[in-house]
Amino acid sequence: MRVKFASGNQRKFIDGALIGVSAPSLRELGRRININYQTLKNYYSERRLLPEELFETLCKIADIDKSKISFEEIHDNWGQVKGGKKNKRDT
């Protein structure tokens, strides 16, 4: 599952996690939770949705109450393109 925030709120959530764990930068937060810096930067710039496991981890270590956050859960295959052809032609 993925976690979808309203526009701009994913960045605010990660900023809150940075403050909660007293990390000075995204790079340091990535080291603490064992996430690649570039991947974390993509989450911070809202290019990618947060995985549910990372969301749960950030809530736990930063002591953030999930009930006070507005978010939506999305299935993992959301946004993927269907492969193959719609119709199969006979040759």
Steps between C-alpha positions, in 0.01 A plus 500: 500500500601861444404810697371801307489844660338817371735718296781638718412292807744217430787749525354640824473145639866427423599838648313403817685167506833684465414714801367202695822301468726808526663430165665805342447384140332249273833325457528440874137381521572257216799360689295452816217310330718332234341665194703622201535880495381534138190294575425708807550815294241374249253448784580846637445671163175299464607326178417165659244389755619375838487124556283402795794338681706819483200705613453271801873514582512880485189528717651264755849649531382864486206434736240634252133418557355354177143592597585871475632470144281510191612234250361240263618141451560398138568152361853421381397467136342847489622695197658208320444452129345177383739299286425326175254582227131558546406281204693211356509490121500179301772474240 
